Amino acid sequence: MPVPPAVVRRALAAVAALPFLALTAGACGYGSQADHGIRAANVSPRGEKLSADTVRIGYFPNLTHATALVGIREGTIQKELGGTKVESTAFNAGPSEIEALNAGSIDIGFIGPSPAVNGFTRSQGDSLRIIGGSASGGVKLVVDPEKITDVDDLRGKRIATPQLGNTQDVAFLNWIAEQGWKVDSQSGEGDVLVVRSDNKVTPAAYRSGSIDGAWVPEPTASQLVSEGAKVLLEETDLWPEKKFVITNIVVSQKFLAAHPDVVEAVLRGSVNTNEWINENPAKAKAAANSALESLSGRPLPPQILDPAWESIEFTDDPLAGTLDAQARHAVRAGLLDAPDLQGIYDLGPLNKVLRAAGRPEADDAGLGAG
């Protein structure tokens, strides 16, 4: 049965009272606050410039954006750009990164599927293209084991997602509906109380008892486990072949049209970075953690870093079919009008890079431009 209104009011009041806890969470770091980028450790622009003096790249200070973290820090992307300089900026939320892309403050961004879809549809298909993949997986439902031991125990409980309508929020609402439960997508009220809580606040909310669990990406999920939570479900188990897109690479259509050589070079750097990550997981994990430390002032401890890293797969494939499915989930949840995603992908530059490397081309699931 639905959560009683009194419980809803108490839970929402408790979360509303958490701003002071956000200071604690921010002090703990883990990449929670950053507005500056990272610098390449050993590589500087040298050689001939491409068609642009600079390429500005945005990303999140999250392990699911490790392609950007590692590729920029280790200089793998800069190497492919010659004399064209990489400038990087870290964002804490998808909407702000999309705004920066639309405003011309960044040219290329590593970003989740929901913000990419929203940015594309709200501009009537004029703002961006998805040009490559970056990561799959890395999302878990973690719960208080003293209150929740199986799926049925979730009824009446307070479960956090990062933001109304974000990728994890949509996934959780869709999963709730598949259980036959009812939740109002806007308010979060129903058989389960969905509490929208910023990832940097969620661990403090869990410690305070304001939430009973969370459907969240890494490293927040592993941070909650370090606080005593247990993994009830991994989202990878819900998808065919245990793969779904968590991070894509997008580009401003204006920048793509004006500087295709720069876009191709960034993609070549991304492909090389993912290859290095997959061949050198220990070194790559350390490099990603060093990048997080430079952004937040504190690295992830091993008990959080290790399990979080293990649950993420780094891939050049944008897994276009899963993005299309995620968009349909958002429509069913009432969070998105049925979108026209035709043209959201332009995988021509990526497939050129993949062919040159002797690797299979990526598929756009019929949603390619032109």
N, C-alpha and C positions, 0 to 999 in steps of 0.2 A: 504494500500500500504506500501512497505518497508520504514523504517526510512531513511530519506535523509542522504547521506554520511557526510555532514557538521555537522548534528546533532550527528551522531555517533562519529565523531572526537572530538566534543566538550565534549560529555559525557565521552568518554574514557580519554580525557585529564583531565577532572575534577576529575575522580576517581584516575588517576595516581598522581594527585596533593594532594592526601589525606594523605600521610604518617604522616605529622605533626598532622593531626586530630586523627590519630591512638593513638598518645600519650595521647590526651585528653580522648579518649574512654578507653584506658587502665587505665588511672588514675581513671576513674569512676568505673573501676573494673568489677563487676558482673562476676567474674570468668574468665576474659579474658586471664590472663597470669598465668601459674603455671607450675613448673617442679618438685615440691615436692609433696609428698602425705600428707594425713591427718592421724592423730593418733586416735586410739580408745579412747573414753572419759573415760571409767571406767574399761576396760577389758584388761588384758595383757596375753601373752601366759602362760598357766599353765597346768600341767598334762602331760600325755604321748604324745610324738611327733608321728606324722604319718610317712609316708615313706620319707618325705622331711623335712629338717630343717626349710625351708622358702618357702612361696608361694608369688610370686610377681604379683600384680594385677594392671592393667592399666585401666583408665577411663578418661572421660572428666569432667571438672568442669561445667557441665550443669545440669539443672533440669531433663532432659530426662535420666540422669545417676544417678538418686537419689537412686536407689537400691544400687549402690556402695557407694555413698556418705553417706547414712544413715547406711548401713550395716557395713561399716568400722568404722564410727564415733561412732556408738552405741555399737560396739563390737559384733554384732549378728553373723557376719561371723567368727570372732576370736573364739567365744565360741565353734563353731563346730570343730575347728582345734586343740583343746587341746594345746599341747606344740609346735606345728608348728606355726611359726610366720608369720603374714601378713605384707608384705611391699607393699606400694602403691605408684603409680606415676600418676600424672595428665598430660594429653596430650591435645594439642590444635587442632590436626587434625588427621583424620583417617590414612593417609599414614604413619605418624611418629609412630603411635601406632603399625601398622602392621609391620613396619621395626623393632621396638623393639621386637615384638613377634618372628619374623624370626631370629633375632640376639640372642635370648635367654636372652634379658634384662628383659622381663616380661614373665610370664607363662600363665596368663589368662587375658582377656581384655573385657571390656564393650565397644561396638562399634556399629556404624550404619551398615545397610545392604550393602550399596555400597562398603565401604572399605573391608568388610568381603568377598564379592563376588570377588572383585579385588584381594585380597590376596590369595584366594583359587585358582582362575583361573590362575594367573600369576605363581604360583608354580606348575601348573599341578596337583593340588589337594593334594600336599604333605605338606602344611604348617600348616593348621589349621582345626579345626572342630567347627561348631556352636553347643553348648551344652545346650543352654537354652535361654529363653526370659527374657526381663527386662521391656520394656516400649512400649506403643503404642500411636500414636497421637502426639499432641503437635506441629503441624506445621500449619501455617496460611499464607494466602496472605493478607498483609496489605498495604493500599494505602493512598496517599494524597487525602483527600475528596474534596479539592478544584479543583483537576484536574481529578479525577476519581470517578464517582458515580455508574457505572455499568460495566459489563464485556466489552462491546463494547468500552468503553473509554480507555481500555488498549492499543489499537492499537496506535503505534507511541510513547508509553511511555517507560521510562527507569525503569526496574524492576530488583532488585538485587536478586541474589542467593549466597549462601556462597562460592561456589568453583566449577570450571568446573568439571562436572561429579560426584559431590557429590550427596547424596540421594535427597536433595531438588532440586538441579539443574535438575536432571533426571525427578523428578515429575513435575516440572514446564514446561520443554520442552515437556513432554508427554501431559500435559493438553493443552498447546498451540496448539499442533498438532490436538487434539480433537476438538478445535474450528475451524479448517480448516485454520489456519494461518501458515505462513512459517517463520522459523528462522534457520539460519545456526548454528548448535550445537557447532561448535568450536569457531567461532567469536562472536556469540550471536547476529548477525545483522539480521534484517528482519522486519516482521510486528510489532514485539515488540523487543525492544533492551534489551537483557539479559546481565546485568552487574554483573560480578563475583566480590563479595566484601566480605572480611572477616567479620564475625559477629561482631567483636569488632569495626570495622570501620563503619559498616552500619548505626548506629544511627547518627553519625556525617555527613555521606553522605546525609542522609535524611534531617537533619537540614540545610545543605548547599544548598539543592535543586539539588544536583547532581544526585539523583535518585527520582523517583516518587512513589516508593513502593518496597516491597520485599516479596519473598516467603521464609520464614525462620522458624526455630524451636524456641521453647521457651528457655530462656526468651527474646530473641531478639524481637520476635513479640510483646510481651506486652510492652517492652521498647519503641518500635516505637509508639505503641498506646498512651503511656504516653507523647510522643512528639507531639501528635495530629493526628496520623494516625488512620484509621478506618479499621476494619476487613472486607474484601470483601468476603473471602472464607476460610473455614476450610477444610483442606485436609481430615479429617475423613469423611466428607460428600461425598467423591468420592469413598469410599471403602465399600464393602459388610459388613454388621454388624458394620459399622463405626469403623473398626479396621484395622491397618496396622503397621508393625514393624518399630519402630524408633531406638530401641536399643536391641542388642543381646549380649549374652555372648559367647566368643570364647576362645579356648584353643590351645596351641601348641600341635601338634600331638605327638611330642616327650615327652612332659610333661604328656600328657594323658596316653601314654603307660607305662611310668615309674612310675607314681604316681596316679593311679586311685582312691585310697582312699582319697587323698587330693582334687582331682577334685570333688568327691562326697560330701565331707565336705563343700567345697565352695558353691556348688549348694544347699545343705541343708541350709546353712546360707542365701543364696539368697532367697530361698523360704520362709524361716522364716521372712526375712526382708520385703518381699513384703506383706506377711500376716499382719505384724505389721503396715506397711504403710497404708494398706487399712482399717485396723481396728482403726487406730489412726491418721487420716489425719492431724489434727492440730499439734500434736506433731511431726509427721514425716516431715511436711513442715518446722517447726522450726528447726529440726535437719539438714535437707538438707541445709537450709539457713545458719546455723552455720558452716557447712562444707565448703560452698562457701566462707564465710567470712574468714575462716582460710586459704583458698587457695589464695584469691584475696585481702584480707585486708578490704573488705567492703561487707556487706550483701545486698541482694536485698530489696528495699523498698516495702512496702505492695502493692502499686498500680501496681507494676510489678509482684511481687511474687504471689499474690492471683489469678489473672486471668491465669497466666502461669500454676500454679499448677493444677487448675481446668481442664485444657485441656489435661492433661496427664493421661493415665491409666497405672498402674503398673501390669505387668502380667508375669507369669512364662512361658506361651505359646510363643514359638518363632514365631508363625504365619507364618509358613513356606510357605504357599501358597502365601502370599503377597510378600515375598522376591522373589519368583520365578517370580511373575508378575512384580516387580520392575526391575529385570534383563532383562525381555523382553522389558520393556519400554526403558532401556538404549540401547538395541540393535536397536530398532526402531529409536532412536534418533541419531544413528551413533556413539555412545560413547563407545560401547562395541561389540566385536565380539561375535557371538552366543556362550554362555558358556556351558560347560558340568558341571552341578552342582551336578551330582551324587556323593554322598559321602560327601557333604558339612556338613551334620548333623550327629551327634552321640547323640541321645537323650536317650540312654540306662541309663546313670547315673542319668539324670533328672527323667526319668520315675520310676526308682527304688525309688528315694526320694518321688515322688508323690504317688506311691503305698503305701509306708510306712505311709504316711500321710492320706491315705484313699481318695485320690483325683484322678480324671480322668487323664489318661496319655496324653501327648502331641503328636501331629502328625507331621511327617517330610515331608508330601506331596510327599512321594515316593522318597525323595532325601537323604535317610539315607545311612550310610556306612555299607557295608557288608550285 
